[in-house]
């Protein structure tokens, strides 16, 4: 028989506890002090002793050891994750072209052989959230002069009518709200 290394009482001690209670008429509080266990443990040993069961039982619930429980739990977790992913996907899926266009600006680093005396090259990328169409452009002009040009170029490529145009000042996102034509 395999006994857990942290078991408080061996099967022989359990039998002695049961005998002390029934033959020597020791009280439960005396058994607690003598064997250094808690009251629920003493009551469990006495209950199982009535069926002549003095073996050491595993403390885990059988439900957690069954594969059915693990599969049910896995299904619940997968359903929760799928729900979160659907919510994230719905966040960026738009109904018609041009409903939302993101425009990002990035100053590109110097390549090998280039000096700081040369002008920086800027990269503009526009993405339509409906079609996921990419509109890239690279220029040597400063972003504040080119951004309005690039935004209008993005709008020309999308066949919709413009309702509202919002430009955020840090040159990172341009949001375009339109209606289908």
ZADO-1210 file (C-alpha; in nm, 4 decimals, padded with zeros to 6 digits):
<atoms>
<atom x="00.0000" y="00.0000" z="00.0000" code="UNK" pos="1"/>
<atom x="00.1292" y="00.3469" z="-00.0909" code="UNK" pos="2"/>
<atom x="00.0927" y="00.6102" z="00.1787" code="UNK" pos="3"/>
<atom x="00.1300" y="00.9798" z="00.1103" code="UNK" pos="4"/>
<atom x="00.4417" y="01.1300" z="00.2715" code="UNK" pos="5"/>
<atom x="00.2395" y="01.3937" z="00.4606" code="UNK" pos="6"/>
<atom x="-00.0187" y="01.1544" z="00.6030" code="UNK" pos="7"/>
<atom x="-00.0819" y="01.2384" z="00.9693" code="UNK" pos="8"/>
<atom x="-00.1841" y="00.8880" z="01.0775" code="UNK" pos="9"/>
<atom x="-00.0864" y="00.5487" z="00.9421" code="UNK" pos="10"/>
<atom x="-00.3488" y="00.2725" z="00.9198" code="UNK" pos="11"/>
<atom x="-00.2171" y="00.1224" z="01.2471" code="UNK" pos="12"/>
<atom x="-00.2559" y="00.4590" z="01.4258" code="UNK" pos="13"/>
<atom x="-00.6053" y="00.4956" z="01.2828" code="UNK" pos="14"/>
<atom x="-00.7036" y="00.1570" z="01.4276" code="UNK" pos="15"/>
<atom x="-00.5542" y="00.2610" z="01.7657" code="UNK" pos="16"/>
<atom x="-00.7511" y="00.5880" z="01.7573" code="UNK" pos="17"/>
<atom x="-01.0720" y="00.3952" z="01.6894" code="UNK" pos="18"/>
<atom x="-00.9973" y="00.1498" z="01.9709" code="UNK" pos="19"/>
<atom x="-00.9098" y="00.4324" z="02.2150" code="UNK" pos="20"/>
<atom x="-01.2454" y="00.5942" z="02.1463" code="UNK" pos="21"/>
<atom x="-01.4569" y="00.2771" z="02.1717" code="UNK" pos="22"/>
<atom x="-01.2722" y="00.0581" z="02.4244" code="UNK" pos="23"/>
<atom x="-01.0850" y="00.3097" z="02.6435" code="UNK" pos="24"/>
<atom x="-01.3679" y="00.5669" z="02.6258" code="UNK" pos="25"/>
<atom x="-01.1383" y="00.8631" z="02.5424" code="UNK" pos="26"/>
<atom x="-01.3140" y="01.1829" z="02.4404" code="UNK" pos="27"/>
<atom x="-01.2630" y="01.3401" z="02.0971" code="UNK" pos="28"/>
<atom x="-01.0774" y="01.6386" z="02.2469" code="UNK" pos="29"/>
<atom x="-00.8340" y="01.3957" z="02.4164" code="UNK" pos="30"/>
<atom x="-00.7829" y="01.2088" z="02.0871" code="UNK" pos="31"/>
<atom x="-00.7093" y="01.5393" z="01.9126" code="UNK" pos="32"/>
<atom x="-00.4337" y="01.6163" z="02.1651" code="UNK" pos="33"/>
<atom x="-00.2927" y="01.2630" z="02.1686" code="UNK" pos="34"/>
<atom x="-00.2723" y="01.2123" z="01.7905" code="UNK" pos="35"/>
<atom x="-00.2235" y="01.5808" z="01.6979" code="UNK" pos="36"/>
<atom x="-00.4915" y="01.5931" z="01.4301" code="UNK" pos="37"/>
<atom x="-00.7977" y="01.8119" z="01.3787" code="UNK" pos="38"/>
<atom x="-01.1492" y="01.7280" z="01.4953" code="UNK" pos="39"/>
<atom x="-01.2816" y="01.6620" z="01.1417" code="UNK" pos="40"/>
<atom x="-00.9992" y="01.4109" z="01.0899" code="UNK" pos="41"/>
<atom x="-01.0891" y="01.2280" z="01.4104" code="UNK" pos="42"/>
<atom x="-01.4572" y="01.2158" z="01.3123" code="UNK" pos="43"/>
<atom x="-01.3683" y="01.0840" z="00.9659" code="UNK" pos="44"/>
<atom x="-01.1533" y="00.8082" z="01.1134" code="UNK" pos="45"/>
<atom x="-01.4311" y="00.7130" z="01.3569" code="UNK" pos="46"/>
<atom x="-01.6909" y="00.7091" z="01.0773" code="UNK" pos="47"/>
<atom x="-01.4743" y="00.4939" z="00.8492" code="UNK" pos="48"/>
<atom x="-01.3740" y="00.2747" z="01.1438" code="UNK" pos="49"/>
<atom x="-01.7361" y="00.1677" z="01.1812" code="UNK" pos="50"/>
<atom x="-01.7013" y="00.0045" z="00.8374" code="UNK" pos="51"/>
<atom x="-01.3613" y="-00.1354" z="00.9401" code="UNK" pos="52"/>
<atom x="-01.1853" y="00.0901" z="00.6876" code="UNK" pos="53"/>
<atom x="-00.8584" y="00.2170" z="00.8346" code="UNK" pos="54"/>
<atom x="-00.6769" y="00.2751" z="00.5055" code="UNK" pos="55"/>
<atom x="-00.5454" y="00.6115" z="00.3909" code="UNK" pos="56"/>
<atom x="-00.7717" y="00.7731" z="00.1323" code="UNK" pos="57"/>
<atom x="-00.6711" y="01.0205" z="-00.1357" code="UNK" pos="58"/>
<atom x="-00.7843" y="01.3712" z="-00.0577" code="UNK" pos="59"/>
<atom x="-00.8744" y="01.4735" z="-00.4123" code="UNK" pos="60"/>
<atom x="-01.2269" y="01.4610" z="-00.5347" code="UNK" pos="61"/>
<atom x="-01.2880" y="01.1843" z="-00.7887" code="UNK" pos="62"/>
<atom x="-01.4610" y="01.4337" z="-01.0177" code="UNK" pos="63"/>
<atom x="-01.1332" y="01.6177" z="-01.0753" code="UNK" pos="64"/>
<atom x="-00.9537" y="01.2957" z="-01.1667" code="UNK" pos="65"/>
<atom x="-01.2004" y="01.2004" z="-01.4384" code="UNK" pos="66"/>
<atom x="-01.1354" y="01.2827" z="-01.8006" code="UNK" pos="67"/>
<atom x="-01.4960" y="01.3886" z="-01.8548" code="UNK" pos="68"/>
<atom x="-01.4499" y="01.6780" z="-01.6135" code="UNK" pos="69"/>
<atom x="-01.1341" y="01.7886" z="-01.7933" code="UNK" pos="70"/>
<atom x="-01.3036" y="01.7769" z="-02.1319" code="UNK" pos="71"/>
<atom x="-01.6053" y="01.9720" z="-02.0079" code="UNK" pos="72"/>
<atom x="-01.3769" y="02.2326" z="-01.8550" code="UNK" pos="73"/>
<atom x="-01.1750" y="02.2525" z="-02.1757" code="UNK" pos="74"/>
<atom x="-01.4932" y="02.3089" z="-02.3769" code="UNK" pos="75"/>
<atom x="-01.5957" y="02.5936" z="-02.1451" code="UNK" pos="76"/>
<atom x="-01.2552" y="02.7598" z="-02.1686" code="UNK" pos="77"/>
<atom x="-01.2518" y="02.7280" z="-02.5479" code="UNK" pos="78"/>
<atom x="-01.5996" y="02.8825" z="-02.5686" code="UNK" pos="79"/>
<atom x="-01.4873" y="03.1792" z="-02.3595" code="UNK" pos="80"/>
<atom x="-01.1752" y="03.2296" z="-02.5722" code="UNK" pos="81"/>
<atom x="-01.3762" y="03.2029" z="-02.8932" code="UNK" pos="82"/>
<atom x="-01.6198" y="03.4647" z="-02.7652" code="UNK" pos="83"/>
<atom x="-01.3308" y="03.7035" z="-02.6869" code="UNK" pos="84"/>
<atom x="-01.1749" y="03.6500" z="-03.0298" code="UNK" pos="85"/>
<atom x="-01.5084" y="03.7154" z="-03.2026" code="UNK" pos="86"/>
<atom x="-01.5460" y="04.0396" z="-03.0085" code="UNK" pos="87"/>
<atom x="-01.1962" y="04.1489" z="-03.1124" code="UNK" pos="88"/>
<atom x="-01.2600" y="04.0585" z="-03.4771" code="UNK" pos="89"/>
<atom x="-01.5921" y="04.2435" z="-03.4766" code="UNK" pos="90"/>
<atom x="-01.4164" y="04.5526" z="-03.3445" code="UNK" pos="91"/>
<atom x="-01.2233" y="04.6057" z="-03.6678" code="UNK" pos="92"/>
<atom x="-01.4575" y="04.4563" z="-03.9269" code="UNK" pos="93"/>
<atom x="-01.6399" y="04.7271" z="-04.1143" code="UNK" pos="94"/>
<atom x="-01.9517" y="04.7046" z="-04.3316" code="UNK" pos="95"/>
<atom x="-01.8429" y="04.8892" z="-04.6465" code="UNK" pos="96"/>
<atom x="-01.5209" y="05.0233" z="-04.8062" code="UNK" pos="97"/>
<atom x="-01.3950" y="05.3504" z="-04.6640" code="UNK" pos="98"/>
<atom x="-01.5961" y="05.3301" z="-04.3425" code="UNK" pos="99"/>
<atom x="-01.2673" y="05.3521" z="-04.1553" code="UNK" pos="100"/>
<atom x="-00.9195" y="05.4118" z="-04.2950" code="UNK" pos="101"/>
<atom x="-00.6094" y="05.4073" z="-04.0745" code="UNK" pos="102"/>
<atom x="-00.3107" y="05.6123" z="-04.1862" code="UNK" pos="103"/>
<atom x="00.0209" y="05.5698" z="-04.0044" code="UNK" pos="104"/>
<atom x="00.3341" y="05.7827" z="-04.0475" code="UNK" pos="105"/>
<atom x="00.6898" y="05.6725" z="-03.9733" code="UNK" pos="106"/>
<atom x="01.0213" y="05.8499" z="-04.0163" code="UNK" pos="107"/>
<atom x="01.2585" y="05.5945" z="-04.1666" code="UNK" pos="108"/>
<atom x="01.6150" y="05.5590" z="-04.0352" code="UNK" pos="109"/>
<atom x="01.9154" y="05.6483" z="-04.2462" code="UNK" pos="110"/>
<atom x="02.0533" y="05.3681" z="-04.4601" code="UNK" pos="111"/>
<atom x="02.4223" y="05.2855" z="-04.4693" code="UNK" pos="112"/>
<atom x="02.6102" y="05.5480" z="-04.6653" code="UNK" pos="113"/>
<atom x="02.3563" y="05.8249" z="-04.5933" code="UNK" pos="114"/>
<atom x="02.4475" y="06.1233" z="-04.3763" code="UNK" pos="115"/>
<atom x="02.2486" y="06.3420" z="-04.1399" code="UNK" pos="116"/>
<atom x="02.2762" y="06.6289" z="-04.3848" code="UNK" pos="117"/>
<atom x="02.0345" y="06.4501" z="-04.6163" code="UNK" pos="118"/>
<atom x="01.6602" y="06.4763" z="-04.5611" code="UNK" pos="119"/>
<atom x="01.4784" y="06.2014" z="-04.3740" code="UNK" pos="120"/>
<atom x="01.2520" y="05.9743" z="-04.5714" code="UNK" pos="121"/>
<atom x="00.8968" y="05.9285" z="-04.4386" code="UNK" pos="122"/>
<atom x="00.6714" y="05.6282" z="-04.4909" code="UNK" pos="123"/>
<atom x="00.2941" y="05.6689" z="-04.5089" code="UNK" pos="124"/>
<atom x="00.0713" y="05.3611" z="-04.4957" code="UNK" pos="125"/>
<atom x="-00.3066" y="05.3671" z="-04.5297" code="UNK" pos="126"/>
<atom x="-00.5221" y="05.0599" z="-04.4568" code="UNK" pos="127"/>
<atom x="-00.8920" y="05.0321" z="-04.5356" code="UNK" pos="128"/>
<atom x="-01.0571" y="04.8336" z="-04.2532" code="UNK" pos="129"/>
<atom x="-01.3192" y="04.6800" z="-04.4820" code="UNK" pos="130"/>
<atom x="-01.1081" y="04.5462" z="-04.7670" code="UNK" pos="131"/>
<atom x="-00.7702" y="04.5461" z="-04.5850" code="UNK" pos="132"/>
<atom x="-00.6295" y="04.7225" z="-04.8912" code="UNK" pos="133"/>
<atom x="-00.2834" y="04.8689" z="-04.8289" code="UNK" pos="134"/>
<atom x="-00.1839" y="05.2083" z="-04.9729" code="UNK" pos="135"/>
<atom x="00.1879" y="05.2767" z="-04.9035" code="UNK" pos="136"/>
<atom x="00.3889" y="05.5851" z="-05.0065" code="UNK" pos="137"/>
<atom x="00.7423" y="05.6970" z="-04.9250" code="UNK" pos="138"/>
<atom x="00.8553" y="06.0629" z="-04.9547" code="UNK" pos="139"/>
<atom x="01.1273" y="06.3067" z="-04.8512" code="UNK" pos="140"/>
<atom x="00.8691" y="06.5766" z="-04.7644" code="UNK" pos="141"/>
<atom x="00.7873" y="06.6511" z="-04.3997" code="UNK" pos="142"/>
<atom x="00.4756" y="06.4727" z="-04.2685" code="UNK" pos="143"/>
<atom x="00.2722" y="06.7840" z="-04.1883" code="UNK" pos="144"/>
<atom x="00.2700" y="06.8924" z="-04.5531" code="UNK" pos="145"/>
<atom x="00.2269" y="06.5462" z="-04.7019" code="UNK" pos="146"/>
<atom x="-00.0299" y="06.4009" z="-04.4666" code="UNK" pos="147"/>
<atom x="-00.3281" y="06.5872" z="-04.6074" code="UNK" pos="148"/>
<atom x="-00.2162" y="06.4952" z="-04.9612" code="UNK" pos="149"/>
<atom x="-00.1791" y="06.1290" z="-04.8697" code="UNK" pos="150"/>
<atom x="-00.5168" y="06.1249" z="-04.6885" code="UNK" pos="151"/>
<atom x="-00.6920" y="06.2655" z="-04.9933" code="UNK" pos="152"/>
<atom x="-00.5107" y="06.0068" z="-05.2102" code="UNK" pos="153"/>
<atom x="-00.6439" y="05.7308" z="-04.9830" code="UNK" pos="154"/>
<atom x="-00.9951" y="05.8701" z="-05.0103" code="UNK" pos="155"/>
<atom x="-00.9776" y="05.8807" z="-05.3923" code="UNK" pos="156"/>
<atom x="-00.8955" y="05.5090" z="-05.4012" code="UNK" pos="157"/>
<atom x="-01.2042" y="05.4211" z="-05.1954" code="UNK" pos="158"/>
<atom x="-01.5361" y="05.4587" z="-05.3856" code="UNK" pos="159"/>
<atom x="-01.7463" y="05.6177" z="-05.1088" code="UNK" pos="160"/>
<atom x="-01.8833" y="05.9555" z="-05.0105" code="UNK" pos="161"/>
<atom x="-01.7076" y="06.1353" z="-04.7224" code="UNK" pos="162"/>
<atom x="-01.9185" y="06.2320" z="-04.4184" code="UNK" pos="163"/>
<atom x="-01.6606" y="06.3102" z="-04.1541" code="UNK" pos="164"/>
<atom x="-01.2842" y="06.3282" z="-04.1546" code="UNK" pos="165"/>
<atom x="-01.0835" y="06.3271" z="-03.8307" code="UNK" pos="166"/>
<atom x="-00.7089" y="06.3698" z="-03.8098" code="UNK" pos="167"/>
<atom x="-00.5223" y="06.3091" z="-03.4851" code="UNK" pos="168"/>
<atom x="-00.2360" y="06.5518" z="-03.4295" code="UNK" pos="169"/>
<atom x="00.0429" y="06.3033" z="-03.3551" code="UNK" pos="170"/>
<atom x="00.0415" y="06.1904" z="-03.7220" code="UNK" pos="171"/>
<atom x="-00.0379" y="05.8342" z="-03.6236" code="UNK" pos="172"/>
<atom x="-00.4023" y="05.7713" z="-03.7150" code="UNK" pos="173"/>
<atom x="-00.6458" y="05.9263" z="-03.9550" code="UNK" pos="174"/>
<atom x="-01.0028" y="05.8062" z="-03.9111" code="UNK" pos="175"/>
<atom x="-01.2447" y="05.8513" z="-04.1965" code="UNK" pos="176"/>
<atom x="-01.6210" y="05.8053" z="-04.1431" code="UNK" pos="177"/>
<atom x="-01.8151" y="05.7703" z="-04.4637" code="UNK" pos="178"/>
<atom x="-02.1382" y="05.6285" z="-04.5994" code="UNK" pos="179"/>
<atom x="-02.1660" y="05.3826" z="-04.8876" code="UNK" pos="180"/>
<atom x="-02.2415" y="05.5414" z="-05.2263" code="UNK" pos="181"/>
</atoms>
